[in-house]
C-alpha cells in the first residue's frame, strides 16, 4: 500500500472514533485526577462530530471533506478540544491536493495538520498536553514515509510513537491547562489529551493494517 486516498482516511477516522467511544469513560477518570474529569466526554463529542461530518460529506473531494470535518468539530461543544482538533483538520485540508496522495504528499498532509495545530495550541513537547503524543507520532510518520516505508508500516510507527509520547507525560509537570495548577503533584499522572491522541493514532494504524 503505497498511496493514501480518501476512503483510507475515512476508515482511519471512523476507527479512531470507535476507539474513543470505547475509551471515553477511562479518559474521564484519568482527567479527574488532574483536571475537570470531563475530557472523555469532550473528546468523544468531538470525534462523534468527525464521524457525522464524514457521513454527511463522503461524496466531497478530500480537501472539502476535511474542511467540513473541521467546521463540524469547531461547532461542537468540545471544550478546548474542539478548536485544537478543528485546527488540525483545517491543516490537513490545506495540504489535501488530490483524493489520492503519494507517500510524500501523505507526509506533507499530516505535517500540515501538526503545523496548524501548533499555531492554535502553542504547546511544546514536555508541557503535558496533546502535543506530547501528536508531535512524535507525526515525526515518526513523516520519517517513515520519507524513508520509503509503506502506508501501513508508517502508521504503525506513528501509533507506537504516540503511545510512547503519552506514556512519558506521567513524568512531566503540566505547563498548560487546568493540571498546571497542581505543580509537582501532576507528576505520576498521564495527560488525558495525549492518551486520547494515542488512541486516535492507534485507530489509524488499525484501519490500514
Order of alpha helices (4+ residues) and beta strands (2+ residues): beta-alpha-alpha-alpha-alpha-beta-alpha-alpha-alpha-alpha
